Amino acid sequence: MPIIQMIVRRLRHLRHLVGTALIDRQRYSVVPRSRFEQTLDALLQKTGFFFIQVGAHDGVRFDGLYGKVTTIDVHGIVIEPLKRYFDRLKMNYEDYPGVVPLNIALHPTLPIVEIFHVAPEALPGLPPWAGGIGSVVPAHHARSLTPATTRRAPSLMR
């Protein structure tokens, strides 16, 4: 691997580590690992580990998987139906050929799925994690009074 690619890869990983560090600001202690993280760590030790992440967003923000799968050679699929997040997802995993990003939705019968998500113009007034809220249920955002918009995404059917 050329030196420039190696540096870029390390910088991207460092960006993730800094951006998602879990520190208790009052005691400066590391937050205990969740059961998910413990299970994932055990699975990653097994040869031939393969993962599928549905609703991968940009692959980094609010994502405990990225820091794990980019430090070892694993294979998997990351799925994000919303184009604006998929473009960043694809960029974040471009140095990891074992991870394949797909810009699709999943539905058992529909070839095209209508996804309701937070309207981009509403995001600046909401918590950062709100961008990851999406649903195929039209009334989902109405309950929270969050402005929503829709996107039609091709679906991988059975």
Protein Blocks (a to p, Z undefined) as FASTA:
>chain_A
ZZklmmmmmmmmmmmmmmmoccdfklopacdddfklmmmmmmmmpghiacddehklnomn
opaklmmmmmbccddddddfblklmmmmmmmmmmmmkbccddddddfkbmbdcdddddfk
lmmmpcfklmmgccfbfklmmmnopacdddddddddZZ
